[in-house]
Amino acid sequence: MSTPNGELGKSARSAAGKTSKTPNQGQKGRLATHRRLEQIIVAVVIVVAMAALPSLHIGYRFLSIAITTGYTAIALYGLGLQFGQAGIMSVGHAAMIGIGAYVAAMLFVHFGVGFWVALPASIIVAAIAGGLVGLPSLRVAGQHYIIITFCFCALLVVCLTNGGSLTGAATGLDVGSIGSVFGINFDKLANYYYLVLVALALSLAIFYAIANSSYGRTLRAIRENEQLARAIGVNIDLQKISVFMVSGAFAGAAGILQAYYLRHISPTLYGAFPSLYLALMVMLGGARLIYGPLIGAIIVNFLPEVMNLNPVDSRIAYGVALLIVILLLPGGVSAGLLDIYRWLTARSRALFGKAGLAP
């Protein structure tokens, strides 16, 4: 008789435990869903606002900066997955963009291959290069790996500069236009802007899908505690290489968009300073939120124009902004703005509740 009663008691306690946990779990689930919805809404609002820019007649210069911001943000979403989700920073990401750009340029110059055929080639080659550059991360980490990525960036510039007619040497390569597709003339600046914007929206959606998938949770487990993740059976090496390849694919897409926008590329575009600026953008904007990399690209590209800063003053402003973010906003500007919004929302609800106006 004791055994059935004991089992019954255990079942009762188990049922009681499940009943007591269910509300908390449901509340956490609703909170997580609400926060994801917040991110989606903000990202959609930003993209819609960017889509409206050409209709506002903002001028050639601002539209050009917006195009630069768009393809830069695409590369930043790849770096955001690598740094924000897996916790691995790189200061050689401009080299990945350069590989995508030079693949497209060399295919055009030497084989007459146009944009649409070169697009998958640039993405694939940059993804493979990203995986190769990620191999040292399996043995070293932290600042040691950052130095390796910086060295790779410098090495690529040397190779491109001494590549002879294949890479155009120090003068670089010219790239033709995309031409008309389905009656759309991409030589027109506004149409090219919309092409970049569509690519940006796709990148944003892919970033969100990866970050909220089981793969994204695995990357975050590696970021938080690599040894524990390895202990529970996660293939750390495979996951690291895969995120480097995904990051490289984003950069490859950004590279071909940059090449066909500028119509001429040279090794100096992919050196040390561009790589440092990319790292600065992703840290300023925030690498973990869906709209963080985009905000970082907007800040760094538009700040000198809006504030009418010369190159020296803009670098000083970037340095000061980065110090402020590191000290006060470790999650980036996007996370800081989101925290302020949530605090204001909580305060307003509390005030309305005290006034008897809350539902």
Steps between C-alpha positions, in 0.01 A plus 500: 500500500789734570639485150182608320447775756860608459464505122174687535672753725780543249252544219310758701817690582611477138165628378509780755851589392398509133198712585711747694761526224264538209396864564862612536600317186204646314585850622863462391387372162264793453774744604747347254240514221420862586868598490552326167196683367651830621816431304309406185284813516801731546690330218201523265450869587866574421488313167171669401650839588802418285269396214336842513831691465503536117147643504616771742742641238790493744756561228771299329751516785267378773365225277858390426574486873180298549619246241836474676317455830286225350771272365718570805214389727474174302862421585438605861218247535753228421742646754208530744439125480869431550549745787155549651388136492824299512708760686792503252616846390688567178680813384563360153142492375575750223715227344189282463322787325806544280496134397137528393569822312812373323336172399225699328747745345734230368209302357384811317841617374647163400192298406226753432277353772232741620350580839235232534733210414783644709273551804491134616869461411597794722288367787639146473867600467473746790329233712783254430757769581315575824520134599874491427563816700299348782723194527750667738212573740493128578840537668516863616242744633450856618757761407724238340237415241423869446867554410479209253200654323680835484803330345280323246353834398847647452614190308204522263583864419860399421383216275253722315758774455752254355250297301597648165240508224285244683409741781595825329791551742491821703264677259229234534230391255209667325154347517218551254136571574229249579292625211125476464310203646125466441499860385674624816808709428742454788725773364247734656609572856156460658451157338840382620408625846187286498705198389730550799199551725343170389831322568514670839146389588588141405817516711303634794244218468774235474678645804177489701419144389848375593511684834164351606565146378654205681821579314499851646446360850796268444717796402395689811583195712851508353523872572393464863694186595695318232628228733152419627362492146776258401429286808134451405591384151502813283743475210678828573738484204223440247278774643781755499601429141137512390439843653818631336373374166158659551670825599717483189192443282343823629826685431520353148154633418601841635820489294334449163243771577784736587696413185207562264411820679849653498580359152867493604668319789856507629688327786488807727125451545562182695790590724539563872286812540189361326521187718531703818201711394291185454592380849417848631160498330394164638607595853334841481171371366491175695554154358225304674183686403346467155536870422833556680738462202278723288501775765878473526536543123264799501686672784848462353403584141263789564658659810777691315252624239235611747750667734716632212816341639830470317677160496716580805208628709285204400765255623513685831121487521503125429758442772303701757177322401666161534631586848152611606346180366758278671458677835127570502337290227682165478220361284534781247283799417211279390489314831528829690210655310294187556570509875395866513179419310416213735571714807279780371225250418519344847493843665201615297310184585578548868386863493179420314439212740528732802265746334244225446526523120655158443264237359 
